[in-house]
């Protein structure tokens, strides 16, 4: 057991197992071209509405299909967005990737 709940849920998004935070950071980096810190603001880092749509699609496919695009506008920093995704996953019982159905 760890002190951080997100470390309890691991995913297979590539070869090694990843935590939600690691998987989301990888998606974020792919979309805006730089690795995030907790305080990285999506839009100040180069994100726009098109990239927000891409981010949402990737998160839906990899982590949680219940993610909505408007969340990135409400949770602009990586840390806030991560907390929101983790809370949604916990609420929905999504301990593993959601798959591609429903996209």
C-alpha positions, 0 to 999 in steps of 0.5 A: 500500500502506498501513501498516494492513492493513484499509485494503487491503480496501475495501467498497461498503456505501454510496456511497463505498468504505469500509474494514472499520473504517469499515463496522464503525464505521457498523454499530456506530453504527447499533446502539448509537446512538453512534460507537465508539472503539477502547476503546468497550465494546459493553455499557457503551455500551448494547448488550444481547443483542438489539442483539448479535443485530442487530449480528451480522446486519448484520456478516454481511450487510455484511462477513463471513458467518462472524461468530458472535454469541458474538464480541461477548461475547469481544471487547467493545470496538470495537477488539478486535471489529474485529481479530477480524472482520479476522482472520476475513476474512483467514483466510476470504479475504473481501476483499469483502462476503459478500452475504446468502446463508446468513443 
